[in-house]
């Protein structure tokens, strides 16, 4: 898992990620964009109420952190859909390590679902999810339709669903690293094909862990 999904805790890898975000947004010292996404599932046999999310269906709430090139740097797939995004971050290894100063001089970009911290920036006005993480989640779900509500719902146990999510994230990063032709999804709409030409000049360092 950590061979393909790896968060940039060290300075050298952070510089790669920071440069990518600075080139597209002008925001310095950004080491990732974060958001959560729900993977629809059949109601589990135990503690089903814990899996009902704010949209009133059963799901796993999956935390995703990406870089400016849509590589997944961190994924947490273990929490029922009833848990809030900020709770998942606070109880993740990533959140605890960044809270302890593991982010060096960098920070994550998040939306209004997160509280402002020294290592997590959220917008002051009209807060929205950073575009890069929207695009990454769109790419992930468009190619692994089992993760998207349009593909129905997963009929497995929660632990197996989490394993499926992790496997799809690894395959996503492998595809990005090898410049596999991908459907370019932005804001939920198909906007053509993402090929190696879209990534010219961008670092494809595929990072990050649980």
PALO-616678 format. One line per 4 residues: number of its first residue (from 1); for each residue x negated, y negated, z negated of N, C-alpha, C. Coordinates in pm, 1 decimal. Layout:
BEGIN
NUM = X/Y/Z/X/Y/Z/X/Y/Z; ...
This chain:
BEGIN
1 = -82.3/121.1/0.0/0.0/0.0/0.0/-85.8/-126.4/0.0; -180.1/-135.7/-91.8/-260.5/-257.0/-104.2/-359.5/-274.3/10.3; -375.2/-171.5/92.9/-459.6/-186.4/211.9/-395.0/-282.1/311.0; -263.4/-281.8/316.6/-190.6/-361.2/415.7/-113.8/-479.1/356.5
5 = -80.1/-471.1/229.4/-4.5/-578.7/163.7/-84.5/-623.6/42.3; -147.0/-739.3/54.9/-244.3/-779.9/-46.9/-243.0/-930.8/-67.3; -213.9/-974.1/-189.3/-209.0/-1117.3/-216.9/-350.3/-1174.0/-229.9; -372.4/-1297.3/-179.9/-507.2/-1356.6/-180.6/-545.3/-1419.3/-314.5
9 = -585.6/-1335.8/-408.7/-628.3/-1389.2/-538.5/-769.9/-1447.3/-532.0; -853.6/-1397.2/-440.3/-990.7/-1446.1/-432.8/-998.0/-1569.1/-343.0; -1098.7/-1650.2/-366.7/-1111.6/-1780.0/-298.9/-1122.9/-1765.8/-147.9; -1199.0/-1667.4/-100.2/-1221.5/-1652.0/43.5/-1090.8/-1626.9/117.8
13 = -1008.7/-1536.8/67.6/-881.9/-1506.9/133.0/-782.1/-1620.9/113.9; -788.9/-1689.2/1.4/-700.8/-1803.9/-20.1/-727.7/-1913.5/82.7; -853.2/-1933.3/117.3/-887.2/-2036.2/215.0/-823.9/-2007.0/349.7; -817.7/-1879.1/387.4/-755.0/-1839.8/513.8/-606.7/-1875.9/512.1
17 = -539.0/-1840.6/402.4/-395.7/-1867.3/390.8/-368.9/-2017.3/381.2; -448.5/-2088.7/303.1/-431.5/-2234.0/288.9/-446.5/-2305.3/422.8; -544.5/-2262.9/499.8/-567.1/-2326.5/629.3/-447.2/-2307.9/720.9; -388.3/-2188.0/717.8/-272.8/-2161.6/802.2/-155.4/-2251.3/768.3
21 = -125.1/-2267.3/640.7/-13.3/-2353.0/600.8/-43.6/-2499.0/628.4; -166.0/-2540.1/605.7/-201.4/-2680.8/627.1/-188.4/-2718.0/774.6; -221.4/-2624.4/863.4/-214.8/-2651.5/1006.9/-71.8/-2670.4/1055.1; 24.0/-2599.6/994.2/161.3/-2608.6/1043.2/247.4/-2706.4/964.6
25 = 208.1/-2739.7/841.0/293.8/-2825.3/758.9/223.1/-2947.4/701.3; 89.8/-2942.1/697.4/15.1/-3050.9/637.1/11.0/-3045.2/485.9; 71.2/-2942.4/427.1/70.1/-2927.6/281.7/-54.4/-2850.9/240.6; -141.1/-2910.2/158.9/-266.6/-2844.2/121.8/-247.9/-2741.7/10.4
29 = -344.6/-2651.8/-1.0/-355.3/-2558.7/-114.0/-238.1/-2461.8/-128.2; -165.0/-2437.1/-21.0/-53.9/-2342.5/-26.9/-104.9/-2200.4/-5.1; -77.0/-2112.9/-101.8/-126.5/-1974.6/-91.2/-13.2/-1875.9/-64.6; 105.0/-1926.7/-31.1/214.4/-1838.4/4.6/348.6/-1907.2/-5.5
33 = 446.3/-1856.6/69.8/585.1/-1902.4/59.9/667.0/-1786.9/5.4; 755.1/-1814.7/-89.7/825.5/-1708.5/-161.5/976.5/-1721.9/-151.3; 1043.9/-1608.7/-141.8/1189.4/-1603.8/-151.5/1228.8/-1458.7/-177.2; 1356.0/-1437.8/-208.6/1407.7/-1302.3/-225.6/1514.3/-1275.4/-120.5
37 = 1532.9/-1148.1/-88.0/1634.4/-1106.9/7.7/1702.2/-980.6/-43.9; 1829.2/-965.3/-12.0/1904.4/-850.8/-62.7/1914.2/-740.0/42.1; 1891.5/-617.6/-1.4/1906.5/-500.1/83.5/2030.5/-424.9/36.5; 2130.6/-418.6/123.4/2260.0/-359.9/86.3/2247.9/-209.0/63.3
41 = 2319.4/-160.5/-35.9/2313.8/-18.4/-70.0/2450.5/30.1/-117.8; 2468.0/162.1/-114.4/2587.4/222.9/-172.7/2580.5/207.7/-324.0; 2695.0/192.6/-387.0/2697.4/180.0/-533.2/2631.2/302.0/-596.4; 2531.4/280.9/-682.4/2464.5/394.3/-746.0/2554.3/461.2/-848.8
45 = 2518.2/582.2/-885.3/2600.9/657.9/-979.4/2587.7/606.9/-1122.6; 2478.5/538.0/-1152.6/2455.7/485.9/-1288.3/2433.3/335.8/-1285.5; 2491.5/264.7/-1381.6/2471.7/119.4/-1396.7/2504.7/41.7/-1269.7; 2611.3/80.1/-1203.8/2645.0/19.0/-1074.7/2666.1/-131.6/-1086.1
49 = 2720.5/-179.0/-1197.7/2749.6/-321.2/-1211.9/2623.0/-406.1/-1204.4; 2509.1/-350.6/-1244.5/2383.4/-425.3/-1241.0/2337.1/-455.1/-1098.6; 2388.9/-378.9/-1003.7/2344.9/-392.8/-865.0/2435.2/-485.7/-782.9; 2541.9/-537.7/-843.8/2631.7/-628.3/-772.1/2569.7/-767.6/-770.7
53 = 2545.4/-821.9/-651.9/2481.9/-953.5/-640.6/2585.5/-1065.1/-634.5; 2538.2/-1187.7/-616.4/2628.0/-1303.6/-620.4/2728.3/-1303.8/-504.4; 2701.5/-1223.7/-399.5/2795.1/-1213.7/-287.8/2888.1/-1093.6/-303.3; 2881.0/-1032.9/-420.1/2974.2/-927.7/-459.8/2956.8/-796.2/-383.1
57 = 2834.9/-760.7/-347.6/2808.7/-626.3/-296.3/2684.6/-570.1/-365.2; 2668.0/-439.3/-360.2/2557.1/-372.2/-427.8/2429.5/-385.7/-344.6; 2319.6/-415.2/-413.7/2194.8/-436.0/-339.8/2073.4/-421.2/-430.5; 1957.5/-412.7/-365.9/1828.1/-431.0/-430.8/1782.0/-571.0/-395.0
61 = 1741.3/-650.4/-493.3/1690.4/-784.5/-466.5/1539.6/-775.9/-450.6; 1490.5/-806.8/-331.2/1350.4/-785.4/-295.4/1276.4/-918.8/-285.7; 1169.3/-932.1/-360.4/1085.6/-1053.0/-354.3/983.7/-1040.1/-242.0; 975.3/-1144.6/-158.9/880.6/-1148.1/-47.1/796.8/-1274.9/-56.5
65 = 665.2/-1261.0/-43.0/574.1/-1374.8/-27.8/501.6/-1355.6/104.3; 493.3/-1461.3/183.8/428.4/-1448.6/314.6/329.5/-1561.7/337.0; 249.5/-1546.5/442.8/160.0/-1655.1/483.5/221.1/-1728.0/603.1; 147.6/-1821.7/660.6/200.6/-1904.2/768.9/216.4/-1827.2/899.3
69 = 157.0/-1707.6/907.5/165.9/-1626.3/1028.3/264.8/-1512.0/1014.4; 349.2/-1517.7/911.3/452.8/-1417.2/887.0/398.7/-1283.0/841.3; 277.0/-1279.6/789.6/227.3/-1159.3/725.0/280.9/-1156.2/582.3; 319.3/-1040.0/535.2/370.5/-1025.2/399.0/252.8/-1010.8/303.4
73 = 245.5/-1100.0/205.9/135.5/-1101.5/109.6/171.8/-1032.6/-21.4; 301.0/-1025.3/-50.8/345.4/-964.8/-175.6/488.9/-919.3/-159.2; 519.4/-803.1/-211.9/657.5/-755.5/-211.5/685.6/-687.4/-344.4; 798.8/-721.2/-402.4/845.1/-655.8/-524.6/982.8/-597.1/-494.0
77 = 990.6/-465.5/-488.8/1116.7/-395.9/-460.2/1143.7/-299.0/-573.5; 1214.5/-346.8/-675.4/1246.1/-260.5/-789.6/1366.5/-307.6/-869.5; 1413.6/-430.5/-843.6/1516.5/-488.2/-928.8/1655.3/-482.3/-865.3; 1757.9/-448.1/-944.9/1896.3/-450.0/-895.7/1937.0/-588.6/-846.9
81 = 2035.4/-590.9/-755.8/2077.5/-716.1/-693.8/2134.8/-818.7/-788.0; 2174.5/-778.7/-907.7/2230.0/-873.6/-1002.8/2127.4/-962.2/-1069.1; 1999.2/-933.2/-1048.8/1893.1/-1013.2/-1109.7/1861.1/-1136.5/-1026.6; 1834.5/-1248.8/-1095.2/1804.3/-1375.5/-1028.7/1662.1/-1373.8/-973.3
85 = 1641.7/-1449.9/-866.3/1509.6/-1457.3/-802.7/1400.3/-1497.9/-901.5; 1429.6/-1597.8/-984.5/1328.1/-1646.9/-1078.1/1293.6/-1541.8/-1183.5; 1392.1/-1460.0/-1222.3/1367.4/-1351.5/-1317.6/1270.3/-1249.7/-1258.6; 1289.8/-1217.5/-1131.8/1202.9/-1120.2/-1065.8/1059.3/-1171.9/-1060.3
89 = 1042.2/-1299.5/-1025.6/907.7/-1356.6/-1020.2/842.0/-1356.7/-1157.6; 915.9/-1398.5/-1258.6/861.3/-1405.7/-1394.6/817.5/-1269.2/-1446.8; 884.4/-1164.4/-1402.1/854.8/-1030.7/-1450.8/769.5/-948.8/-1354.1; 716.1/-1014.4/-1252.9/629.0/-945.9/-1157.6/482.7/-966.1/-1195.9
93 = 398.6/-877.9/-1148.2/255.0/-891.6/-1171.3/205.0/-1022.6/-1111.3; 257.4/-1056.9/-993.1/216.8/-1180.7/-927.2/247.1/-1301.7/-1014.3; 370.3/-1312.7/-1062.4/408.6/-1427.4/-1143.8/328.6/-1437.6/-1271.6; 305.5/-1323.7/-1335.5/229.8/-1323.5/-1460.6/83.9/-1359.2/-1437.3
97 = 28.5/-1312.6/-1326.0/-112.1/-1345.3/-1298.6/-128.7/-1492.4/-1261.5; -36.3/-1545.0/-1182.2/-45.0/-1687.2/-1147.5/-24.0/-1774.1/-1271.2; 66.0/-1733.3/-1358.5/89.3/-1807.1/-1482.4/-36.9/-1810.5/-1568.3; -117.1/-1706.2/-1558.5/-241.3/-1697.5/-1637.0/-358.2/-1768.3/-1567.7
101 = -331.4/-1831.4/-1452.4/-437.0/-1905.4/-1383.7/-501.6/-1831.8/-1269.2; -442.3/-1720.5/-1227.7/-502.6/-1640.2/-1121.5/-491.6/-1699.0/-983.0; -418.2/-1808.6/-967.5/-402.3/-1869.8/-836.2/-510.4/-1969.9/-801.6; -612.7/-1980.4/-889.1/-720.1/-2079.1/-868.8/-656.6/-2217.3/-855.9
105 = -677.2/-2286.7/-744.5/-621.8/-2422.0/-727.1/-511.9/-2422.9/-621.0; -443.5/-2311.2/-604.9/-338.1/-2303.9/-504.6/-201.2/-2289.1/-568.2; -97.0/-2297.8/-484.2/38.7/-2282.2/-532.7/126.8/-2217.7/-427.2; 236.9/-2160.8/-473.8/338.7/-2106.2/-386.0/439.7/-2214.8/-351.6
109 = 509.4/-2197.1/-239.2/621.5/-2283.0/-202.5/749.5/-2201.3/-217.6; 847.2/-2257.1/-290.8/973.6/-2187.7/-310.9/1090.9/-2281.3/-294.3; 1211.8/-2226.2/-310.0/1331.7/-2308.4/-297.9/1389.9/-2337.6/-435.6; 1513.2/-2385.7/-440.3/1573.0/-2428.0/-566.8/1605.3/-2311.0/-659.3
113 = 1586.6/-2188.1/-610.3/1608.0/-2072.1/-694.9/1497.8/-2052.8/-797.6; 1392.4/-2132.7/-786.9/1278.1/-2121.8/-877.6/1256.9/-2252.2/-952.2; 1200.5/-2240.8/-1072.3/1165.9/-2359.2/-1148.4/1027.8/-2410.9/-1108.8; 1008.8/-2540.5/-1119.9/881.5/-2602.9/-1086.0/774.5/-2562.4/-1187.2
117 = 659.1/-2520.9/-1136.4/545.6/-2483.2/-1221.5/418.7/-2540.5/-1160.6; 310.0/-2532.7/-1233.3/183.6/-2582.9/-1179.3/137.7/-2500.9/-1059.2; 186.0/-2378.2/-1047.9/147.4/-2290.0/-937.2/263.9/-2260.2/-842.6; 375.4/-2331.7/-860.8/492.5/-2311.5/-775.2/558.7/-2444.3/-746.9
121 = 555.9/-2486.4/-619.1/616.6/-2612.4/-579.3/754.8/-2588.5/-520.8; 850.3/-2670.2/-564.4/984.0/-2667.2/-506.2/1018.9/-2807.7/-459.5; 1097.1/-2821.1/-351.9/1129.5/-2955.2/-299.1/1219.2/-3033.4/-394.0; 1201.4/-3164.0/-395.9/1279.0/-3250.7/-484.1/1415.9/-3283.8/-426.5
125 = 1424.3/-3294.1/-293.8/1550.3/-3330.3/-229.1/1588.0/-3225.2/-125.0; 1717.8/-3194.5/-114.3/1767.6/-3097.2/-17.8/1683.8/-2969.9/-16.1; 1667.5/-2905.0/-131.2/1580.3/-2788.4/-137.8/1628.9/-2672.6/-51.7; 1541.2/-2619.9/28.1/1572.3/-2505.4/113.2/1456.3/-2407.4/107.6
129 = 1481.4/-2286.1/153.6/1376.5/-2186.3/159.1/1273.4/-2226.8/264.0; 1142.9/-2220.6/232.5/1042.2/-2251.0/333.0/1064.1/-2171.0/461.2; 1051.1/-2237.8/575.1/1083.3/-2177.7/704.1/1003.2/-2050.9/731.2; 878.1/-2048.4/686.2/793.1/-1933.5/715.8/847.0/-1805.9/652.5
133 = 896.7/-1815.2/528.8/947.2/-1694.8/462.9/1082.4/-1655.3/521.0; 1162.2/-1751.8/565.5/1285.8/-1719.2/636.0/1254.7/-1639.1/761.7; 1156.3/-1686.6/836.1/1118.6/-1621.0/960.7/1064.6/-1480.1/933.9; 983.5/-1467.0/829.2/925.4/-1337.1/797.0/1032.8/-1236.4/760.0
137 = 1127.0/-1277.9/675.0/1235.7/-1188.7/636.3/1321.3/-1153.9/758.1; 1343.8/-1251.7/846.3/1420.2/-1225.6/968.4/1352.2/-1123.7/1057.8; 1220.4/-1137.4/1073.2/1144.7/-1040.6/1153.0/1151.4/-901.6/1090.9; 1130.6/-896.0/961.2/1130.7/-767.7/891.1/1264.3/-695.9/910.1
141 = 1374.0/-766.8/888.0/1504.5/-703.8/894.7/1550.6/-677.2/1038.0; 1503.6/-756.2/1133.0/1545.8/-735.0/1271.0/1481.1/-611.2/1331.2; 1367.1/-572.2/1279.1/1298.1/-455.2/1333.8/1318.5/-329.9/1251.4; 1355.3/-347.0/1127.9/1388.9/-231.8/1043.3/1532.7/-254.4/997.9
145 = 1625.0/-219.7/1089.2/1765.6/-254.6/1070.8/1828.4/-190.3/947.7; 1764.2/-87.3/895.1/1817.2/-26.7/772.6/1815.3/-125.2/656.4; 1732.6/-230.8/666.4/1723.5/-329.9/559.9/1825.4/-442.5/575.8; 1888.3/-449.1/691.3/1979.1/-560.1/720.9/2124.0/-515.5/706.9
149 = 2208.6/-605.9/659.7/2350.6/-573.0/642.3/2415.1/-534.4/774.7; 2362.5/-586.4/886.1/2416.9/-552.9/1017.3/2397.9/-405.1/1049.1; 2300.4/-343.9/983.7/2275.7/-201.3/1004.7/2354.0/-114.4/908.8; 2444.8/-173.6/833.1/2523.1/-97.6/736.4/2460.5/-105.1/598.7
153 = 2468.8/3.4/523.5/2410.1/7.0/390.6/2329.3/134.3/373.7; 2228.4/128.8/287.1/2148.3/246.8/258.7/2223.7/335.2/159.0; 2219.1/465.6/182.3/2300.3/560.7/106.2/2217.8/644.0/9.7; 2100.8/592.8/-26.9/2009.2/669.4/-111.0/2009.4/618.7/-255.2
157 = 1935.8/689.2/-338.9/1915.5/644.8/-476.7/1835.9/514.7/-476.3; 1852.9/431.1/-578.5/1779.0/304.0/-583.7/1628.0/320.4/-570.6; 1567.9/421.5/-634.1/1423.1/437.7/-626.4/1377.4/471.0/-485.3; 1457.5/549.4/-412.7/1420.6/581.7/-275.1/1436.1/460.0/-184.9
161 = 1539.6/379.6/-208.5/1557.4/256.9/-130.3/1437.4/165.1/-147.8; 1387.6/154.3/-269.9/1269.8/70.5/-295.0/1148.4/121.6/-218.2; 1133.5/253.1/-209.7/1023.4/310.8/-133.4/1038.4/280.3/15.3; 1162.1/284.1/65.5/1187.2/251.5/206.1/1149.5/105.9/234.9
165 = 1187.3/16.3/144.8/1154.4/-126.0/161.5/1002.6/-145.8/168.3; 930.0/-82.8/76.4/784.3/-95.7/75.0/723.6/-41.9/203.7; 774.7/71.2/251.7/723.1/130.1/375.9/746.3/35.9/493.8; 863.8/-26.5/500.1/894.2/-119.5/609.2/802.1/-242.0/604.5
169 = 769.3/-287.9/483.5/679.8/-403.5/470.4/539.1/-368.6/518.5; 493.4/-249.2/488.0/362.3/-204.5/536.7/363.5/-197.5/689.2; 468.4/-138.1/747.4/477.8/-127.8/892.8/485.6/-265.5/958.0; 553.8/-358.1/892.3/561.4/-495.7/942.9/421.6/-556.0/955.9
173 = 340.4/-543.5/851.1/206.3/-601.1/855.5/116.2/-530.9/955.9; 132.3/-401.1/970.7/55.4/-327.5/1071.9/90.7/-378.9/1211.2; 221.3/-397.9/1235.8/265.7/-450.0/1365.1/209.3/-589.4/1390.7; 210.9/-675.2/1288.9/157.2/-810.3/1304.9/7.4/-807.4/1330.5
177 = -64.1/-719.7/1261.6/-209.7/-712.5/1276.7/-249.5/-666.3/1416.6; -166.1/-580.2/1475.2/-197.0/-524.9/1607.5/-125.8/-598.5/1719.5; -65.0/-713.5/1686.4/0.0/-798.3/1787.0/107.2/-722.0/1864.6; 180.6/-636.9/1793.9/290.9/-566.0/1857.5/398.3/-667.5/1893.6
181 = 457.6/-652.8/2013.0/561.0/-746.2/2055.5/679.8/-735.2/1961.2; 720.0/-848.9/1907.7/829.5/-852.5/1811.3/933.6/-954.3/1853.2; 1057.3/-926.2/1817.3/1165.8/-1021.1/1841.6/1150.0/-1136.1/1744.1; 1140.3/-1257.3/1794.2/1115.1/-1374.3/1710.3/1246.8/-1426.3/1655.1
185 = 1270.7/-1406.0/1525.9/1395.6/-1446.0/1462.9/1372.7/-1564.8/1372.3; 1454.0/-1667.7/1388.5/1443.8/-1786.9/1304.8/1584.1/-1831.4/1267.5; 1604.7/-1851.4/1137.0/1735.2/-1895.2/1087.7/1848.0/-1802.7/1133.2; 1816.1/-1672.1/1138.2/1918.2/-1574.5/1170.5/1950.0/-1562.9/1318.3
189 = 1877.9/-1634.0/1404.8/1907.4/-1629.6/1547.5/1788.7/-1574.8/1624.1; 1820.4/-1492.7/1725.4/1716.9/-1437.2/1812.0/1666.9/-1548.8/1903.1; 1537.8/-1579.3/1895.8/1484.2/-1688.8/1976.7/1372.2/-1638.4/2067.9; 1388.7/-1516.9/2119.4/1293.2/-1470.2/2216.9/1198.5/-1366.0/2162.4
193 = 1079.6/-1360.1/2219.0/983.1/-1256.9/2184.5/859.2/-1318.3/2122.0; 818.6/-1263.1/2010.0/695.3/-1306.2/1944.3/583.8/-1216.0/1994.2; 488.6/-1271.2/2067.4/377.7/-1193.6/2121.9/248.0/-1249.9/2068.9; 137.3/-1193.9/2114.8/7.2/-1241.4/2070.0/-14.4/-1387.0/2107.4
197 = 51.9/-1434.9/2213.2/33.7/-1573.1/2255.9/87.2/-1670.9/2151.3; 189.6/-1629.5/2075.2/243.9/-1716.1/1970.9/147.2/-1730.6/1854.9; 53.3/-1636.4/1842.8/-33.4/-1632.9/1726.4/-175.3/-1677.8/1757.2; -199.1/-1724.0/1878.6/-332.8/-1770.6/1914.8/-374.7/-1883.1/1822.2
201 = -495.8/-1871.7/1768.0/-546.7/-1974.3/1678.5/-503.9/-1956.3/1535.8; -419.5/-1855.1/1507.9/-375.6/-1831.0/1371.4/-446.9/-1708.6/1316.1; -479.2/-1712.6/1189.7/-542.1/-1598.1/1125.6/-438.9/-1489.1/1104.6; -478.1/-1367.2/1131.7/-386.2/-1255.7/1115.5/-426.3/-1169.0/998.5
205 = -500.2/-1229.4/903.1/-537.6/-1152.3/784.5/-410.6/-1103.8/716.9; -398.0/-973.8/707.9/-274.9/-918.5/653.2/-292.0/-891.5/507.9; -231.1/-968.2/430.6/-246.7/-951.2/292.5/-122.0/-897.8/228.2; -73.2/-858.8/111.9/-53.4/-858.4/-28.0/29.6/-779.0/-124.1
209 = 0.0/-750.4/-256.9/44.5/-632.5/-332.3/166.8/-646.4/-419.5; 196.3/-536.8/-481.8/303.5/-537.5/-581.0/265.4/-625.4/-696.9
